[in-house]
Amino acid sequence: MRLRLPHPLVLLLAGVGVAALLTWILPAGAYDRRTDAASGRELVVAGTYHQVEAAPIGVMDALLAVPKGIVAGADIILVIILVGGTFGLLDATGALGRLVGTLVGRTRRPKLAVIVLSLIFATLGALENMQEELVALIAVLVVLSRGLGFGAITAVAISVGACAVGSAFGPTNPFQTGIALRFAEMPPLSQPVLRFGLLVAAVTVWITWTLFMASRDDVRPAMPPPATEPATKRDLVLLAMVLVPFIPYVIGVIKYDYGFNELSAFFLVSGFAIGLVSGRDFSQTAIDFLKAMETMLAAALFVGVARAISVVLTDGRVIDTIVHGLASPLENIPGAAAAILMIPIQALLHIPVPSVSGQAVLTMPIMAPLADLLGISRDAAVIAYQTGGGLMDMLTPTSGALLAILLTAKVDYGRWLRFAVPGALLVALVGVAGIVLAG
């Protein structure tokens, strides 16, 4: 009998409850912090952990953490709603169905399509840590995967999985590698040959795993194209209009410190442009745009509820206690072994801290000096963070975006874990090799 997990919303609310319970069990503690002049972020000062006055979270405070988490995740929630609404409006025009149908009808090598799509999403992950944006794309990818003769799991693997691997090992990803190197007080692109080599190896391993498992993923004869009419030139224009916002956004992330608010603004324009080009007037475009957004409300809500878990642990003053408890035992373990053990520690920390950038700010000021004490390079500590925290992005039950994607794709969380965990472990071996090579 297979274990069937509760609805994602129930799972997340249970996580809030468990976090509140921990504030009554664990001792309250905190590290001293200093403000980084360049980024304005508060950094943990290694070696300064001390106990503080307890602040256990009661029932009312735990309930209030949910709206607080939604407010804290407002920028991501808006991205999901606006990007999802834009793709939904594109689907309402019929263009998406005709384009997918034409693509499926012309594809004679479905495995090649899986490889190409995986490479595209891995690249997007490596460039801008794409995850939340996938919520809006997954319904289309499931249709495409079915058309190629595969199942919904394959659609999640080529999007969420490939993005997570690319994000974890992308040397230029500002939200993971970039921020981790900065707060480990290292150059922006330390050991570039090694890092690009790890990216290529990790993506290759994940694609190989996806292809191996795709043949077992609810395989069925390739579906006929979902639309009887062929795609038109206007359909291509509409598709381009929904993809164009990603171009200035990726450039802005790399050069101008763009965030989710800029992406939301781009897609607000894109949504109205699609409606007008498809023949609607402004009022009808607004009506259909809002209707398309409605389908994304549940997915967006998951992100806010997931944030509530971090709110509870932070307000309860136990998040630093968790970090300290996991990092301290490494001080008594030989260097290379300690560096490798940083991987599961970072993976565990990603459950209460599902933000990769937040995790880097919290852990790297601790792990980097610890690496010095252990006689290993700080590069090794950063690679351990990338491997443990980065790959957990496709696994952690506290990721609202992941649960929203699985809900949209109609894939049970337990079923996804059975697919993804072995593949993630294989990719983690690439990270282990990177730690050894980094010294």
C-alpha positions as CSV (number, residue, x, y, z in Angstrom):
1,M,0.0,0.0,0.0
2,R,1.5,3.3,-1.1
3,L,1.7,6.2,1.3
4,R,-0.6,9.0,0.2
5,L,0.4,12.4,1.6
6,P,-2.2,15.1,2.5
7,H,-3.3,18.0,0.3
8,P,-0.4,20.5,-0.1
9,L,-2.2,23.1,1.8
10,V,-2.7,20.7,4.7
11,L,1.0,19.7,4.5
12,L,2.1,23.3,4.7
13,L,-0.2,24.2,7.6
14,A,1.1,21.2,9.4
15,G,4.6,22.5,8.8
16,V,3.6,25.7,10.5
17,G,2.3,23.8,13.5
18,V,5.5,21.7,13.7
19,A,7.6,24.9,13.5
20,A,5.6,26.4,16.4
21,L,6.0,23.2,18.4
22,L,9.8,23.4,18.0
23,T,9.9,26.9,19.5
24,W,8.7,25.3,22.7
25,I,11.2,22.4,22.6
26,L,14.4,23.9,21.3
27,P,16.4,26.5,23.3
28,A,16.2,30.0,21.9
29,G,19.5,31.3,20.6
30,A,21.0,33.8,18.2
31,Y,24.2,34.7,16.4
32,D,25.5,38.2,16.4
33,R,25.0,39.9,13.1
34,R,26.7,42.7,11.2
35,T,25.4,44.7,8.2
36,D,27.1,44.2,4.9
37,A,27.8,47.6,3.5
38,A,27.6,46.6,-0.2
39,S,24.4,44.6,-0.1
40,G,22.7,45.9,3.0
41,R,22.1,42.4,4.2
42,E,22.6,41.3,7.8
43,L,25.3,38.7,8.1
44,V,25.8,36.1,10.8
45,V,29.1,36.5,12.7
46,A,30.7,33.0,13.1
47,G,31.5,31.9,16.6
48,T,29.0,34.2,18.3
49,Y,26.1,31.9,19.0
50,H,24.6,32.4,22.4
51,Q,21.3,31.6,24.1
52,V,18.7,34.3,24.4
53,E,15.3,34.7,26.1
54,A,12.8,32.2,24.9
55,A,9.9,33.3,22.6
56,P,7.7,30.3,22.2
57,I,5.0,30.7,19.5
58,G,1.4,30.1,20.7
59,V,-1.6,29.1,18.7
60,M,-2.7,32.7,17.8
61,D,0.9,33.7,16.8
62,A,1.1,30.6,14.6
63,L,-2.1,31.5,12.9
64,L,-1.0,35.1,12.4
65,A,2.2,33.8,10.8
66,V,0.2,32.6,7.8
67,P,-0.9,36.1,6.7
68,K,2.5,37.4,7.7
69,G,4.1,34.8,5.4
70,I,1.7,35.8,2.6
71,V,2.7,39.4,3.0
72,A,6.4,38.5,3.1
73,G,6.0,36.5,-0.1
74,A,3.9,39.1,-1.9
75,D,6.4,39.7,-4.7
76,I,6.6,36.0,-5.5
77,I,2.8,35.6,-5.2
78,L,2.3,38.4,-7.7
79,V,4.7,36.8,-10.2
80,I,2.8,33.5,-10.1
81,I,-0.5,35.3,-10.6
82,L,0.6,37.6,-13.4
83,V,2.8,35.2,-15.2
84,G,0.2,32.5,-14.9
85,G,-2.5,34.9,-16.0
86,T,-0.5,35.8,-19.1
87,F,0.0,32.2,-20.1
88,G,-3.7,31.4,-19.3
89,L,-4.7,34.3,-21.5
90,L,-2.5,33.0,-24.3
91,D,-4.2,29.6,-23.9
92,A,-7.6,31.2,-24.1
93,T,-6.7,32.6,-27.5
94,G,-6.3,29.0,-28.8
95,A,-2.7,29.9,-29.9
96,L,-1.1,27.7,-27.2
97,G,-3.1,24.6,-28.2
98,R,-2.4,25.1,-31.9
99,L,1.3,25.6,-31.3
100,V,1.7,22.6,-29.0
101,G,-0.3,20.5,-31.5
102,T,1.9,21.5,-34.4
103,L,5.0,20.9,-32.4
104,V,3.9,17.4,-31.3
105,G,2.7,16.6,-34.8
106,R,6.1,17.4,-36.2
107,T,8.3,15.8,-33.5
108,R,9.6,12.4,-34.6
109,R,12.2,12.1,-31.9
110,P,10.5,12.6,-28.5
111,K,13.6,11.9,-26.5
112,L,15.5,14.6,-28.4
113,A,12.6,17.0,-27.4
114,V,13.1,16.0,-23.7
115,I,16.9,16.7,-24.0
116,V,16.3,20.1,-25.7
117,L,13.7,21.2,-23.2
118,S,15.8,20.1,-20.2
119,L,18.8,22.1,-21.5
120,I,16.6,25.2,-22.0
121,F,15.2,25.0,-18.4
122,A,18.6,24.1,-16.9
123,T,20.0,27.2,-18.6
124,L,17.2,29.4,-17.3
125,G,17.9,28.0,-13.8
126,A,21.6,28.7,-14.1
127,L,20.9,32.3,-15.2
128,E,18.2,33.4,-12.8
129,N,17.3,30.6,-10.4
130,M,13.9,30.0,-12.2
131,Q,11.4,28.2,-10.0
132,E,8.2,30.1,-9.2
133,E,7.8,31.1,-12.8
134,L,7.4,27.4,-13.7
135,V,4.0,27.3,-12.0
136,A,2.5,29.1,-15.0
137,L,4.2,26.9,-17.5
138,I,3.7,23.4,-16.1
139,A,0.2,22.8,-17.5
140,V,1.5,23.4,-21.1
141,L,4.5,21.2,-20.5
142,V,2.2,18.3,-19.2
143,V,0.2,18.6,-22.5
144,L,3.4,18.5,-24.5
145,S,4.8,15.6,-22.5
146,R,1.6,13.6,-23.1
147,G,1.8,14.4,-26.8
148,L,5.3,13.0,-26.9
149,G,4.2,9.8,-25.3
150,F,5.4,10.4,-21.7
151,G,3.6,11.3,-18.5
152,A,3.2,14.3,-16.1
153,I,6.3,13.2,-14.1
154,T,8.5,13.7,-17.2
155,A,7.1,17.2,-17.6
156,V,8.0,18.1,-14.0
157,A,11.4,16.5,-14.4
158,I,12.3,18.6,-17.5
159,S,11.2,21.8,-15.9
160,V,11.5,21.7,-12.1
161,G,14.2,19.1,-12.0
162,A,16.4,20.6,-14.8
163,C,15.9,24.1,-13.3
164,A,16.9,23.0,-9.9
165,V,20.1,21.3,-11.2
166,G,21.0,24.3,-13.3
167,S,20.3,26.7,-10.5
168,A,22.3,24.7,-8.0
169,F,25.5,24.4,-10.2
170,G,25.1,27.5,-12.4
171,P,28.3,29.6,-11.8
172,T,26.6,32.8,-12.7
173,N,23.3,32.2,-10.7
174,P,23.2,35.4,-8.6
175,F,20.7,33.8,-6.1
176,Q,22.8,30.8,-5.2
177,T,26.5,30.6,-6.3
178,G,26.8,34.4,-6.6
179,I,25.4,35.2,-3.2
180,A,27.2,32.2,-1.5
181,L,30.6,33.2,-2.9
182,R,30.0,36.8,-1.8
183,F,29.1,35.9,1.8
184,A,32.0,33.4,1.9
185,E,34.1,36.4,1.1
186,M,35.4,35.0,-2.2
187,P,35.7,36.3,-5.7
188,P,32.5,36.4,-7.8
189,L,33.6,33.5,-10.1
190,S,36.1,31.4,-8.1
191,Q,37.5,28.3,-9.9
192,P,35.5,28.9,-13.1
193,V,36.7,25.8,-15.0
194,L,35.7,23.6,-12.1
195,R,32.3,25.3,-11.7
196,F,31.4,25.1,-15.4
197,G,32.5,21.5,-15.5
198,L,30.3,20.7,-12.5
199,L,27.3,22.4,-14.3
200,V,27.8,20.3,-17.4
201,A,28.3,17.1,-15.5
202,A,25.3,17.7,-13.2
203,V,22.9,18.6,-16.1
204,T,24.1,15.6,-18.1
205,V,23.4,13.2,-15.1
206,W,19.9,14.7,-14.6
207,I,19.0,14.5,-18.3
208,T,20.2,10.9,-18.4
209,W,18.1,10.0,-15.4
210,T,15.1,11.7,-16.9
211,L,15.4,9.8,-20.1
212,F,15.9,6.5,-18.2
213,M,12.8,7.1,-16.1
214,A,10.7,8.7,-18.9
215,S,10.1,5.3,-20.4
216,R,8.6,4.2,-17.1
217,D,6.5,7.3,-16.6
218,D,3.0,6.3,-17.3
219,V,4.0,5.6,-20.9
220,R,1.3,5.6,-23.5
221,P,1.1,6.0,-27.3
222,A,1.8,9.6,-28.3
223,M,-1.4,11.6,-28.2
224,P,-2.6,13.2,-31.4
225,P,-2.0,16.9,-31.6
226,P,-4.4,18.7,-29.2
227,A,-5.7,21.1,-32.0
228,T,-7.0,20.3,-35.4
229,E,-6.0,23.7,-36.9
230,P,-2.4,24.4,-37.7
231,A,-0.6,27.2,-35.9
232,T,-0.6,30.6,-37.6
233,K,1.9,33.4,-37.8
234,R,-0.2,35.3,-35.3
235,D,0.1,32.4,-32.9
236,L,3.9,32.6,-33.2
237,V,3.7,36.4,-32.5
238,L,1.6,35.8,-29.4
239,L,4.0,33.1,-28.2
240,A,6.9,35.5,-28.6
241,M,5.0,38.2,-26.7
242,V,4.7,35.8,-23.7
243,L,8.4,34.9,-23.8
244,V,9.9,38.3,-24.5
245,P,9.6,39.5,-20.8
246,F,12.1,36.9,-19.7
247,I,14.9,38.5,-21.9
248,P,15.0,41.9,-20.1
249,Y,14.4,40.2,-16.8
250,V,17.4,37.8,-17.1
251,I,19.6,40.7,-18.3
252,G,18.3,42.8,-15.4
253,V,19.0,40.1,-12.8
254,I,22.6,39.8,-14.0
255,K,23.3,43.5,-14.5
256,Y,20.8,45.7,-12.6
257,D,19.7,43.7,-9.5
258,Y,16.2,43.1,-10.9
259,G,13.8,41.1,-8.8
260,F,10.3,39.6,-9.0
261,N,8.6,43.0,-9.1
262,E,10.2,43.9,-12.4
263,L,9.1,40.5,-13.8
264,S,5.6,41.2,-12.7
265,A,5.6,44.6,-14.3
266,F,6.8,43.1,-17.6
267,F,4.1,40.4,-17.6
268,L,1.4,42.9,-16.8
269,V,2.3,44.7,-20.1
270,S,2.7,41.3,-21.9
271,G,-0.8,40.1,-20.8
272,F,-2.6,43.2,-22.1
273,A,-0.5,43.1,-25.3
274,I,-1.6,39.5,-25.9
275,G,-5.2,40.4,-25.4
276,L,-5.1,43.3,-27.8
277,V,-3.2,41.5,-30.5
278,S,-5.6,38.6,-30.3
279,G,-8.5,40.9,-31.2
280,R,-9.9,41.9,-27.8
281,D,-10.5,45.4,-26.6
282,F,-9.1,46.7,-23.3
283,S,-12.1,45.8,-21.3
284,Q,-12.4,42.3,-22.6
285,T,-8.7,41.8,-22.2
286,A,-9.0,42.9,-18.5
287,I,-11.9,40.5,-18.0
288,D,-10.2,37.5,-19.6
289,F,-6.8,38.3,-18.0
290,L,-8.4,38.3,-14.5
291,K,-10.2,35.1,-15.3
292,A,-6.9,33.5,-16.3
293,M,-5.3,34.7,-13.0
294,E,-8.0,32.9,-10.9
295,T,-6.5,29.5,-11.7
296,M,-3.2,30.5,-10.1
297,L,-4.6,31.7,-6.8
298,A,-4.2,28.4,-5.0
299,A,-0.7,27.9,-6.2
300,A,0.2,31.5,-5.2
301,L,-1.3,30.9,-1.7
302,F,1.0,27.9,-1.1
303,V,4.0,30.2,-1.5
304,G,2.8,32.5,1.3
305,V,1.9,29.7,3.6
306,A,5.3,28.1,3.1
307,R,6.9,31.4,4.1
308,A,4.9,31.2,7.4
309,I,7.2,28.3,8.5
310,S,10.3,30.6,8.4
311,V,8.3,33.4,10.1
312,V,7.5,31.1,13.0
313,L,11.1,29.8,13.4
314,T,12.5,33.3,13.2
315,D,10.0,34.9,15.6
316,G,10.4,31.9,17.9
317,R,14.2,32.5,18.0
318,V,15.2,29.0,17.1
319,I,16.3,29.2,13.5
320,D,19.9,30.1,14.6
321,T,19.7,27.2,17.2
322,I,19.0,24.8,14.3
323,V,21.9,26.1,12.3
324,H,24.2,25.9,15.3
325,G,23.1,22.4,16.2
326,L,23.8,21.1,12.7
327,A,27.1,22.9,12.1
328,S,28.8,22.3,15.5
329,P,29.4,18.6,15.1
330,L,31.5,19.2,11.9
331,E,34.2,20.8,14.0
332,N,35.3,17.3,15.3
333,I,35.3,15.6,11.9
334,P,38.3,15.4,9.5
335,G,38.4,18.0,6.8
336,A,37.3,16.2,3.6
337,A,34.6,14.1,5.4
338,A,33.3,17.3,7.1
339,A,33.1,19.1,3.8
340,I,31.0,16.2,2.3
341,L,28.8,16.1,5.4
342,M,28.0,19.8,4.8
343,I,25.8,18.5,1.9
344,P,23.2,16.7,4.0
345,I,23.4,19.5,6.6
346,Q,22.6,22.1,4.0
347,A,19.8,19.9,2.7
348,L,18.2,19.6,6.1
349,L,18.5,23.3,6.6
350,H,16.6,23.9,3.4
351,I,13.5,22.5,4.9
352,P,13.1,25.3,7.5
353,V,14.8,27.8,5.2
354,P,13.4,27.1,1.7
355,S,14.9,30.3,0.3
356,V,18.3,29.5,-1.3
357,S,19.5,33.1,-1.0
358,G,18.3,33.3,2.6
359,Q,20.0,30.1,3.4
360,A,23.3,31.4,1.8
361,V,23.2,34.5,4.0
362,L,22.4,32.5,7.1
363,T,24.9,29.6,6.6
364,M,27.9,30.8,4.6
365,P,29.3,33.2,7.2
366,I,29.4,30.1,9.5
367,M,30.5,27.4,7.1
368,A,33.2,29.5,5.4
369,P,35.3,30.1,8.6
370,L,34.5,26.5,9.6
371,A,36.1,25.4,6.4
372,D,39.3,27.4,7.3
373,L,39.4,25.6,10.7
374,L,39.0,22.2,9.0
375,G,41.8,22.9,6.5
376,I,39.6,22.8,3.4
377,S,38.9,25.4,0.8
378,R,36.0,27.8,1.1
379,D,35.1,26.7,-2.5
380,A,34.4,23.2,-1.0
381,A,32.0,24.8,1.5
382,V,30.2,26.7,-1.2
383,I,29.8,23.7,-3.4
384,A,28.4,21.8,-0.5
385,Y,25.8,24.5,0.0
386,Q,25.0,24.5,-3.7
387,T,24.6,20.7,-3.7
388,G,22.6,20.3,-0.5
389,G,20.5,23.5,-0.6
390,G,20.2,23.8,-4.3
391,L,19.1,20.3,-5.1
392,M,16.6,20.3,-2.2
393,D,14.7,23.0,-4.2
394,M,13.1,20.1,-6.1
395,L,12.3,18.0,-3.0
396,T,11.5,20.1,0.0
397,P,7.9,19.9,1.3
398,T,8.2,23.5,2.5
399,S,8.5,24.9,-1.0
400,G,5.2,26.4,-1.9
401,A,6.2,26.7,-5.5
402,L,7.1,23.0,-5.8
403,L,3.8,22.0,-4.2
404,A,1.9,24.3,-6.5
405,I,3.6,22.9,-9.6
406,L,2.8,19.3,-8.5
407,L,-0.8,20.2,-7.8
408,T,-1.1,21.8,-11.3
409,A,0.5,18.8,-12.9
410,K,-1.7,16.5,-10.9
411,V,1.4,14.6,-9.6
412,D,1.3,13.3,-6.0
413,Y,4.2,14.6,-3.9
414,G,5.1,11.0,-2.8
415,R,5.2,9.9,-6.4
416,W,7.4,12.8,-7.3
417,L,9.8,11.9,-4.5
418,R,10.1,8.3,-5.7
419,F,11.1,9.7,-9.1
420,A,13.3,12.6,-8.0
421,V,15.2,11.4,-4.9
422,P,17.4,8.8,-6.7
423,G,18.1,11.2,-9.5
424,A,19.0,14.0,-7.0
425,L,21.3,11.6,-5.2
426,L,23.1,10.8,-8.5
427,V,23.6,14.5,-9.2
428,A,24.8,15.0,-5.6
429,L,27.7,12.7,-6.5
430,V,28.8,15.4,-8.9
431,G,28.8,17.8,-6.0
432,V,30.9,15.4,-3.9
433,A,33.4,15.2,-6.7
434,G,33.5,18.9,-6.9
435,I,34.2,19.2,-3.2
436,V,37.1,16.7,-3.5
437,L,38.5,18.6,-6.5
438,A,38.1,22.0,-4.8
439,G,40.3,20.7,-2.0
